[in-house]
Amino acid sequence: MPDPLFFLVGLGIGLMTSAPVGPVNVAAIERAARFGFLPGLIAGLGAVFADGVYAAFAAFGITAVSDFVQGHSDLIQTVGGLLLLIFGARVLAARPHMAGDELRQSRMISSFVTGFAITLTNPGVVLGFLAIFGSLGKWAPDPGNYTGAALLVAGVVCGALGWWVMISALVSWLRGRMTDAWLAWINRISGIALIVFGLAIFAHLFLAS
């Protein structure tokens, strides 16, 4: 298959892996609803960066990292679960106001770190990329085709980025129609959802032990 087509394959994978509703989607929606387009997008960019790292490991056949993730899955999930509980509690405790939530550099950094950390501490991400890339068959670059692998990873990053741009733009557009009451409900739902995701991780670890 011509190398440029690997970019299109990666584009589809990036969209497919970003679209399911999960902790990062909840965090990005909460940030976009509370602060506007850019903080929501930057939360997504944190996830895009982590996705790109893991996709590169899978595409270039770097097994050491995947072996480490598999060998320390419980520890990584524990850290991820704690992060979700802490972030969910912070969201629940916030008292947002449409006119009072200003765009600050600290919030931008916090948005990026949140998206990055939530994605990076999800062992399913790297294992998912390994499974997806392993099932591509003729749609995957041949071993040693580093150009094709790089284009595949670039496609994943661009596809994921496109998803977060769309979600952040949609929520920030709706933000102009929101009241403080709406924002408070979004905060409550987002905080509870993040805490539920965190508790689900610990429940899974308990049942698997």
C-alpha positions as MATLAB code, in Angstrom:
seq = 'MPDPLFFLVGLGIGLMTSAPVGPVNVAAIERAARFGFLPGLIAGLGAVFADGVYAAFAAFGITAVSDFVQGHSDLIQTVGGLLLLIFGARVLAARPHMAGDELRQSRMISSFVTGFAITLTNPGVVLGFLAIFGSLGKWAPDPGNYTGAALLVAGVVCGALGWWVMISALVSWLRGRMTDAWLAWINRISGIALIVFGLAIFAHLFLAS';
ca = [
       0.000    0.000    0.000;
       1.379    3.478   -0.819;
       2.802    5.199    2.250;
       0.463    8.251    2.122;
      -2.532    5.946    2.633;
      -1.197    4.980    6.056;
      -1.960    8.540    7.143;
      -5.633    8.011    6.243;
      -5.686    4.719    8.148;
      -4.209    6.477   11.181;
      -6.756    9.281   10.822;
      -9.583    6.768   11.164;
      -7.901    5.106   14.150;
      -7.417    8.468   15.879;
     -11.086    9.336   15.507;
     -12.207    5.838   16.525;
     -10.110    5.735   19.699;
     -10.992    9.290   20.811;
     -14.744    9.221   20.241;
     -15.927    6.775   22.958;
     -17.127    8.624   26.054;
     -14.518    8.281   28.783;
     -12.764   10.321   31.484;
     -10.915   12.584   29.041;
     -14.091   13.365   27.108;
     -15.796   14.273   30.392;
     -12.844   16.441   31.478;
     -12.644   18.236   28.120;
     -16.387   18.916   28.069;
     -16.270   20.264   31.629;
     -13.347   22.549   30.800;
     -14.901   23.802   27.561;
     -18.247   24.449   29.265;
     -16.637   26.266   32.164;
     -13.780   28.172   30.522;
     -14.402   28.086   26.766;
     -12.941   26.500   23.628;
      -9.197   26.688   24.304;
      -9.056   25.034   27.769;
     -11.327   22.257   26.490;
      -9.109   21.738   23.456;
      -5.952   21.772   25.566;
      -7.371   19.032   27.804;
      -7.839   17.057   24.594;
      -4.313   17.942   23.471;
      -2.968   16.274   26.603;
      -4.760   13.100   25.544;
      -3.530   13.537   21.938;
       0.062   13.746   23.148;
      -0.284   10.580   25.231;
      -2.054    8.826   22.343;
       0.772    9.828   20.015;
       3.385    8.422   22.381;
       1.590    5.102   22.760;
       0.747    4.906   19.051;
       4.436    5.407   18.243;
       5.400    2.571   20.580;
       2.893    0.303   18.850;
       3.669    1.394   15.270;
       7.455    1.178   15.607;
       7.328   -2.119   17.472;
       8.815   -0.843   20.727;
       7.880   -3.744   22.980;
       9.776   -2.706   26.122;
       7.200   -0.076   27.020;
       4.227   -2.327   26.298;
       5.861   -5.066   28.405;
       6.370   -2.563   31.243;
       2.745   -1.435   31.017;
       1.494   -5.017   31.074;
       3.813   -5.912   33.979;
       2.805   -2.907   36.078;
      -0.808   -2.628   34.998;
      -2.230   -2.698   38.546;
       0.059    0.091   39.768;
      -0.639    2.266   36.719;
      -4.392    1.757   37.067;
      -4.211    2.597   40.780;
      -2.480    5.896   40.008;
      -5.021    6.605   37.264;
      -7.933    5.804   39.562;
      -6.600    8.134   42.255;
      -6.134   10.932   39.700;
      -9.730   10.533   38.548;
     -11.046   10.610   42.122;
      -9.017   13.728   42.962;
      -9.956   15.548   39.774;
     -13.608   14.530   40.118;
     -13.697   15.815   43.709;
     -12.141   19.117   42.617;
     -14.721   19.518   39.864;
     -17.556   18.775   42.314;
     -16.191   21.280   44.822;
     -15.900   24.081   42.238;
     -18.511   26.837   42.177;
     -18.399   28.024   38.559;
     -19.857   31.288   37.279;
     -20.242   32.210   33.635;
     -18.921   35.727   34.176;
     -16.232   34.876   36.691;
     -14.260   32.013   35.173;
     -11.303   33.650   33.481;
      -8.724   32.116   31.184;
      -5.478   31.773   33.135;
      -2.168   30.145   32.241;
      -2.381   27.876   35.280;
      -5.733   26.567   34.068;
      -4.297   25.905   30.614;
      -1.437   23.902   32.106;
      -3.857   22.090   34.416;
      -6.093   21.202   31.464;
      -3.176   19.727   29.499;
      -1.765   17.798   32.460;
      -5.197   16.404   33.308;
      -5.810   15.069   29.792;
      -2.260   13.730   29.508;
      -2.207   12.034   32.919;
      -5.640   10.429   32.570;
      -4.682    8.937   29.198;
      -1.125    7.957   30.142;
      -2.280    6.055   33.241;
      -4.756    3.990   31.219;
      -2.938    0.758   30.272;
      -5.768   -0.014   27.870;
      -4.570    2.775   25.574;
      -1.203    1.249   24.651;
      -2.637   -2.267   24.639;
      -5.513   -1.041   22.482;
      -3.136    0.483   19.960;
      -1.113   -2.729   19.883;
      -4.287   -4.726   19.240;
      -5.551   -2.328   16.557;
      -2.227   -2.088   14.749;
      -1.748   -5.838   15.005;
      -5.103   -6.456   13.327;
      -4.520   -4.116   10.374;
      -2.952   -6.803    8.207;
      -2.109   -5.376    4.773;
      -3.176   -1.929    6.022;
      -0.185   -1.850    8.390;
       3.336   -0.745    7.351;
       5.784   -3.547    6.722;
       8.533   -4.059    9.343;
      11.261   -1.515    8.704;
       8.953    0.875    6.834;
       9.563    3.773    9.191;
       8.044    6.321    6.821;
       4.769    4.394    6.743;
       4.841    3.974   10.540;
       5.466    7.700   11.029;
       2.582    8.570    8.697;
       0.333    6.132   10.566;
       1.174    7.797   13.900;
       0.728   11.266   12.375;
      -2.702   10.200   11.169;
      -3.655    8.984   14.645;
      -2.591   12.322   16.153;
      -4.473   14.350   13.520;
      -7.608   12.215   13.848;
      -7.613   12.566   17.636;
      -6.930   16.293   17.349;
      -9.847   16.689   14.952;
     -12.161   15.024   17.457;
     -11.126   17.333   20.305;
     -11.432   20.425   18.119;
     -14.972   19.393   17.190;
     -16.038   18.581   20.766;
     -14.488   21.727   22.260;
     -15.972   23.937   19.534;
     -19.445   22.438   20.001;
     -19.432   22.784   23.786;
     -17.985   26.304   23.722;
     -20.667   27.310   21.186;
     -23.338   25.979   23.530;
     -21.618   27.794   26.396;
     -22.963   31.083   25.076;
     -26.473   29.788   25.781;
     -25.700   28.483   29.271;
     -26.613   29.977   32.636;
     -24.877   29.505   35.981;
     -27.479   26.848   36.819;
     -26.633   24.881   33.667;
     -22.924   25.174   34.398;
     -23.428   23.981   37.971;
     -25.261   20.894   36.713;
     -22.548   20.181   34.142;
     -19.970   20.455   36.923;
     -21.909   18.068   39.155;
     -22.460   15.515   36.396;
     -18.831   15.746   35.247;
     -17.473   15.410   38.779;
     -19.694   12.427   39.559;
     -18.816   10.774   36.221;
     -15.076   11.148   36.875;
     -15.445    9.729   40.384;
     -17.471    6.806   38.998;
     -14.742    6.107   36.429;
     -12.166    6.148   39.243;
     -14.226    3.837   41.458;
     -14.795    1.500   38.501;
     -11.028    1.150   38.116;
     -10.643    0.170   41.768;
     -13.613   -2.217   41.517;
     -11.982   -3.870   38.503;
      -8.678   -4.195   40.356;
     -10.445   -5.693   43.408;
     -12.410   -8.216   41.329;
      -9.334   -9.171   39.314;
      -7.212   -9.807   42.418;
];
